Amino acid sequence: VDSPDEYLELIRKSSECCDVPVIPSLNATSPEGWADFAGKIEQAGAKALELNAYYIPNVGESSAHVEARYVEMARVVRAAIDIPFAVKVTPYFSSMGDMARRLTDAGANGLVLFNRLYQPDFDLDLLDVKTTVELSDSSEIRLPLLWIANLFGQVPCSLAGTTGVHRGVDAVKYILAGADVAMTTSALLKHGTGHLLVMLAELIDWCDRHNCQSISQIKGSMSKKHVLDPSAYD
């Protein structure tokens, strides 16, 4: 889509024709922008919302100010809408656990771990900055896996794992750590939407081989709260 209005129309049409809940993603730059467009997304028929908090702090901006911006974003959106929302955060807070609690206290119903920042490269022939997007691979699952396992049972919200979900077993790992949701994009861009059936078959096969009757049976079973050796996470 090329404009905010087209995005809202896409949400509206998707909500009307899909049997599954439509959960759009929103990025804004001001408290007013977050609140206003979140309200429009709710009116367009979204069942929930992801706040894509993509923000590079300015040099000289304190960590306290950055954290306050995230909390204020969650607070104003909670006041503007009634549907659930999750905050997609970066992993670069010095105390991720404290930020998780502050965001849920401000009204977030879930956390998405983690947002991948666009990291530049240099073209040494043209002496220019390259902004091409590198797709993730399964090895990148480890950082969000660590924090989901640490946060499970410690914060009163849903947890979603994103980054590195290319196979069904990657989704299994996120669930074992405590995630309610495993999100994938790069795998579908590489292999097409039909790859979802492959991932689902792998997940079902793993569950069958481990006598798992439901996702709730295994969710969080390898979190820091439940694993036999919690020191493994330290």
VOGU-3710 file (C-alpha; in Angstrom, 3 decimals, decimal comma):
1> vdspdeylel> 0,000/0,000/0,000  1,118/3,550/-0,706  -0,831/5,590/1,849  -2,400/5,365/5,320  -5,881/5,396/3,773  -4,999/2,434/1,547  -3,689/0,581/4,600  -6,953/1,159/6,456  -8,902/-0,062/3,433  -6,743/-3,196/3,298
11> irksseccdv> -7,500/-3,850/6,982  -11,212/-3,292/6,373  -11,378/-5,660/3,390  -9,235/-8,293/5,115  -11,422/-8,197/8,220  -14,531/-8,715/6,120  -13,250/-11,667/4,096  -11,049/-13,555/6,606  -12,198/-16,108/9,156  -9,089/-15,502/11,274
21> pvipslnats> -8,514/-12,326/13,318  -6,727/-9,541/11,453  -3,914/-8,007/13,522  -2,294/-5,020/11,759  1,058/-3,466/12,622  1,447/0,251/13,324  4,478/2,531/13,449  4,151/6,205/14,373  6,437/8,984/15,578  4,381/10,956/18,110
31> pegwadfagk> 1,920/10,156/20,931  -0,840/11,832/18,924  0,011/9,756/15,855  0,019/6,486/17,784  -3,345/7,200/19,412  -5,112/8,617/16,345  -4,158/5,898/13,880  -4,629/3,110/16,426  -8,222/4,284/16,778  -8,712/4,280/13,007
41> ieqagakale> -7,290/0,749/12,779  -9,751/-0,440/15,426  -12,632/1,177/13,529  -11,467/-0,566/10,340  -12,168/-3,935/11,960  -8,875/-5,090/13,445  -9,222/-7,574/16,315  -5,876/-6,615/17,857  -2,892/-4,400/17,076  0,890/-4,648/17,068
51> lnayyipnvg> 2,808/-1,463/17,896  5,954/-1,678/15,814  8,177/0,500/18,007  11,032/1,109/15,585  13,074/3,918/17,059  16,772/4,878/16,831  17,634/7,237/19,739  19,449/10,464/19,001  22,966/10,951/20,315  22,671/12,619/23,718
61> essahveary> 19,206/11,209/24,419  19,215/9,485/27,805  18,139/5,889/28,310  15,479/7,098/30,756  13,977/9,327/28,048  13,947/6,480/25,522  12,211/4,178/27,993  9,682/6,884/28,846  8,813/7,261/25,146  7,967/3,561/24,894
71> vemarvvraa> 5,846/3,641/28,044  4,003/6,791/26,912  3,315/5,164/23,537  1,667/2,196/25,276  -0,261/4,465/27,634  -1,794/6,687/24,941  -2,734/3,742/22,741  -4,389/1,964/25,660  -6,472/5,089/26,302  -7,449/5,306/22,618
81> idipfavkvt> -8,584/1,745/21,834  -10,449/-1,153/23,420  -8,922/-4,020/21,415  -5,804/-5,836/22,728  -2,399/-4,638/21,583  1,175/-5,894/21,747  4,387/-3,879/21,670  7,170/-5,063/19,381  10,388/-3,995/21,070  14,102/-4,088/20,357
91> pyfssmgdma> 16,448/-6,114/22,593  18,637/-3,151/23,497  17,208/-2,088/26,848  19,659/-2,482/29,728  16,895/-4,094/31,813  14,483/-5,908/29,522  12,527/-7,402/32,408  11,810/-4,004/33,938  10,717/-2,594/30,577  8,423/-5,563/30,050
101> rrltdagang> 6,681/-4,874/33,344  6,431/-1,136/32,691  4,872/-1,721/29,261  2,303/-4,143/30,642  1,562/-1,726/33,501  0,905/0,917/30,822  -1,694/-1,316/29,188  0,096/-3,638/26,745  -1,540/-7,058/26,458  1,488/-8,644/24,834
111> lvlfnrlyqp> 5,137/-8,254/23,890  6,736/-9,228/20,582  10,424/-10,142/20,935  12,304/-8,761/19,060  12,271/-6,059/16,413  15,218/-6,343/13,996  16,699/-2,938/13,209  17,714/-2,229/9,641  21,504/-2,359/9,918  23,387/-0,597/7,124
121> dfdldlldvk> 26,260/-1,846/5,029  28,679/0,097/2,800  29,111/-0,120/-0,953  32,886/0,354/-1,222  32,786/1,043/-4,970  30,079/3,713/-4,899  31,005/4,884/-1,380  27,339/4,803/-0,456  25,291/3,371/2,377  23,401/0,210/1,422
131> ttvelsdsse> 20,000/-0,275/3,056  19,149/-3,719/1,717  17,221/-5,954/4,102  18,871/-9,201/5,184  16,364/-11,971/5,840  16,721/-13,809/9,132  17,908/-17,390/9,634  17,199/-19,919/12,359  20,342/-19,048/14,321  18,794/-15,684/15,227
141> irlpllwian> 16,199/-17,379/17,415  18,505/-17,488/20,423  18,217/-13,942/21,786  14,397/-13,797/21,782  14,360/-17,384/23,065  16,485/-16,306/26,036  14,172/-13,461/27,000  10,912/-15,296/26,448  12,209/-18,050/28,711  13,147/-15,442/31,321
151> lfgqvpcsla> 9,900/-13,471/31,116  7,480/-16,406/31,084  5,462/-16,395/34,283  7,059/-13,114/35,377  4,932/-10,638/33,399  1,115/-10,650/33,061  0,969/-10,617/29,272  1,204/-12,786/26,194  4,620/-13,321/24,619  5,318/-13,639/20,895
161> gttgvhrgvd> 8,588/-14,827/19,391  9,671/-13,350/16,097  12,933/-13,735/14,173  14,410/-17,025/13,066  11,192/-19,022/12,592  11,931/-21,005/9,437  10,898/-24,531/10,465  8,264/-26,108/12,629  10,891/-26,991/15,217  11,741/-23,282/15,546
171> avkyilagad> 8,133/-22,641/16,541  8,353/-25,564/18,995  11,364/-23,947/20,678  9,510/-20,659/21,139  6,508/-22,496/22,619  8,720/-24,484/25,008  10,276/-21,198/26,165  6,815/-19,782/26,897  5,629/-18,023/23,755  1,942/-17,911/22,889
181> vamttsallk> 2,766/-17,041/19,285  5,592/-17,780/16,842  5,794/-15,313/13,960  7,471/-15,843/10,589  8,129/-13,617/7,581  11,549/-14,406/6,120  10,704/-18,100/5,613  7,640/-17,182/3,551  9,568/-14,644/1,493  12,169/-17,330/0,761
191> hgtghllvml> 9,885/-20,319/0,168  6,385/-18,946/-0,462  3,229/-19,150/1,620  2,950/-22,901/0,999  5,889/-23,316/3,368  3,415/-22,806/6,224  2,076/-26,310/5,548  5,601/-27,713/5,780  6,181/-25,945/9,095  2,830/-27,123/10,445
201> aelidwcdrh> 3,603/-30,726/9,464  6,965/-30,517/11,260  5,296/-29,130/14,393  2,660/-31,873/14,381  5,317/-34,540/13,811  7,330/-33,293/16,795  4,229/-33,299/18,985  3,328/-36,832/17,908  6,819/-38,136/18,639  6,760/-36,545/22,116
211> ncqsisqikg> 3,199/-37,593/23,008  2,111/-33,961/23,131  -1,669/-33,615/23,053  -1,871/-29,809/23,010  0,281/-26,695/22,786  -0,741/-25,664/26,309  0,751/-28,914/27,585  4,277/-27,882/26,615  4,122/-24,051/26,689  6,763/-22,715/29,063
221> smskkhvldp> 7,988/-26,166/30,078  11,573/-25,127/29,266  11,306/-21,581/30,605  13,633/-20,466/33,369  10,736/-20,899/35,777  10,330/-24,627/34,973  13,592/-25,950/33,538  15,584/-28,350/35,715  18,688/-26,116/35,719  17,691/-22,408/35,738
231> sayd> 21,353/-21,402/35,897  21,649/-22,460/32,249  19,999/-19,143/31,368  22,560/-17,147/33,348
//
